[in-house]
Amino acid sequence: MRIFKRVITNIITVIMYKEAMLMNAKRAQEIAASPVMANVTYNGERIYIEQVDEANGTAIIHPLNEPNNKQKVSVSSLQEN
């Protein structure tokens, strides 16, 4: 029983950590408005957040080296590193 409780506790800790790493619309807007370049990735690639639609939880982004390759994505798919 003790081992089971420890395993469950570890799983919950990992889930909470991963949720904390997910971006939300408010944070994405803060990053987009900031003059400081933040380290944000989408599918493992560093990106620039151009615009955020907080009501829909989406952002227009582009890879750092491809400014013409714009995509509309869910802010929850962005990760701040």
C-alpha positions in Angstrom: 0.0 0.0 0.0 2.8 2.4 0.8 4.5 1.9 -2.6 1.1 2.5 -4.3 0.7 5.8 -2.5 4.2 6.8 -3.4 3.6 6.0 -7.1 0.3 7.9 -7.1 2.0 10.9 -5.5 4.8 10.9 -8.1 2.3 10.7 -10.9 0.3 13.6 -9.6 3.5 15.6 -9.2 4.5 15.0 -12.8 1.1 15.9 -14.1 1.1 19.2 -12.1 4.6 20.0 -13.4 3.5 19.5 -17.0 0.4 21.5 -16.5 2.5 24.4 -15.1 4.6 24.3 -18.2 1.7 24.7 -20.5 1.1 28.2 -21.8 -2.1 30.1 -21.1 -3.4 33.0 -23.1 -2.6 35.7 -20.5 1.1 34.6 -20.4 1.3 34.4 -24.2 0.0 38.0 -24.4 2.6 39.1 -21.8 5.3 37.5 -23.9 4.0 39.0 -27.2 3.9 42.5 -25.7 7.3 42.3 -24.0 10.4 43.9 -25.6 12.4 41.0 -24.2 12.7 37.9 -26.4 11.3 34.9 -24.5 12.4 31.3 -25.2 9.1 29.8 -26.4 8.7 26.6 -28.5 6.0 25.0 -30.5 6.6 21.3 -31.3 10.2 21.7 -30.1 11.0 24.6 -32.4 11.7 28.1 -31.2 9.0 30.5 -32.2 8.0 34.2 -32.1 4.4 35.1 -30.9 3.0 37.7 -33.2 -0.5 38.0 -31.9 -2.7 36.5 -29.2 -6.5 36.0 -29.2 -7.2 35.6 -25.5 -10.9 34.9 -26.0 -10.2 31.9 -28.2 -6.9 30.8 -26.6 -5.0 31.0 -29.9 -1.9 32.7 -31.1 -0.4 33.6 -34.4 3.2 32.4 -34.4 6.2 31.8 -36.7 9.5 30.0 -36.4 12.3 32.4 -35.6 14.1 31.7 -38.9 10.9 31.7 -41.0 9.0 34.9 -40.4 6.7 34.3 -43.4 5.6 30.8 -42.1 2.8 32.0 -39.9 0.5 29.6 -38.1 -2.5 29.9 -35.8 -2.2 27.6 -32.9 -3.6 26.9 -29.4 -1.6 28.7 -26.7 -1.7 25.5 -24.7 0.5 24.0 -27.3 3.2 26.5 -26.7 5.9 25.9 -24.1 8.0 28.5 -22.3 11.5 27.2 -21.6 
